[in-house]
């Protein structure tokens, strides 16, 4: 029986309240048995692109029994239609399934990895990229992406730093909103919009020692001021789902954590969507030492406010017994089931369970030329020019280039980790192919030189010969794609293998030729040696399907680089954690005597990073001048306007990311030395000036002081710059 016949709707309610559907959900739930309600809270994997153990042999049987509400890792019209048919036509109530997938930085057309996307500081472009991902994924039967990952991450050892927006709260929160808007669009009932999922709630990026899944312990001030805000931002723009984190937070694993799910997410923030666990996270409560056994874990999770169980089988096996034994109130199951059904109504699945299963649309949507072109532009916008001595870049079309390195012709790693349904077997454009658009083959001398990993140096001689034949040397190097992402923490953040030795060998062989290092990597690397060897360094992250084109556009100056680091690059691993908005300590280093004794410094390296947050060069130069404030003092109901003139003083037109920072000088708890509070990306022709203004309200100065959210009167420093590396010169007072 298909309940949807009596539950058709006009599908016009993208709001997270879902009010127009409540009556429909209620009438459906009146027909449901307890087992069927529990079924909605269960998710299994289809066994494609698995990220852990599966129980796939029984999946179809469970679906037919109405014991499954959602599937992950199944896509394509054919694949999803077949399973949807089982749910709709072969179960008692015909409730459609929800298909979720990790659409993280593109579905088939892969965009740069998320850390790279953050480096564009371009919210419009990030929204557009996730819109494209939603178009492609929805055309292949996907209703729901497990993205965005909005975990703040300040430890480059942690492999999943590649999936987020980096170290900063403000930038991370703005980017979280852009992703959600892009995926969910303005009307969830359209067949090209998908549910977004803010993950991993919460603190996952703060894993001790940068080891994935490791313990998280932090003060509630840090939790509220740094790790929670991007999630709150996602709620503010109507994100429909949340995913739990694997880690514990202050002794209580997230998946059993009432405080974060019931008190904060539901009661404080008013979140109305549903919460899914991470993969097998309910069962992991046992290994954490928080639950006696899986049954106990099931009880703790539902009580903590978790609605859907991804892959633990816990809800399916134990929830009914827990209700019968009086340990779990059936109301908790009703609530969870109701929230999941509501999402299905909003997507219009009761009106047409096959609305995402249109073969024609699937053919038209995937790898559309305009998507590939957008990915090319984004790849260019995400590249960060870390260094450019003596104008080594841009390249000149008349020069001969030695193209060296294990990633120069790569079409596999270039997609980066979590590349969804992306094709690693040849569809991507390599840097070599991108350069071929600018240079004839006779001007490109290629030599791989070495592998990404391993000790083999047998290719060095050929690489040296190539360098000798060319005017300039372009070396494309970095990490394997699976050296970042989940379960890919590193204790060494240098270029792997013999790559640095190859740069040294080339430097020695051609001491006077420009060496341009093009990097692909999923984390900040320790580039201290490379910085002394290369004339120019272009960080391209993993730039995606059209990556080679985008990178070549930057190398040849068709796109003037405008990316800025969303995360600090340390000088050495020993400086970690290092991030721009640290605290001052009681013994900061005096600027005029960095080596003074008994100050908060290292005896072997400076405190400063190699490349700071917000840093990124252009082929042109920008000057900042004439900062003006609308007043020296503002009251609690006023707004401060801060303006600056930015001038393009170089030889190229270009974009600049203008960044507003403040420093709250005295607080009831100490405040960071710098906090980003705004940014604007502007375009200036050479010679052009623009006045750029920001509005700052007292609410922007709010923080949690371990007791409450407060806005405290006092003195603030303020600056508008193109990097976080500066000294404040201006201030204002809040009264
Ligand atoms: C990851 C999640 C992901 C899930 C489903 C887990 O291992 O932590 O981020 O969404 O798998 O693939």
Boltz pocket constraint, residues with backbone or C-beta under 6 A from the ligand:
constraints:
  - pocket:
      binder: B
      contacts: [[A, 49], [A, 51], [A, 52], [A, 72], [A, 102], [A, 146], [A, 199], [A, 278], [A, 279], [A, 486]]
      max_distance: 6.0
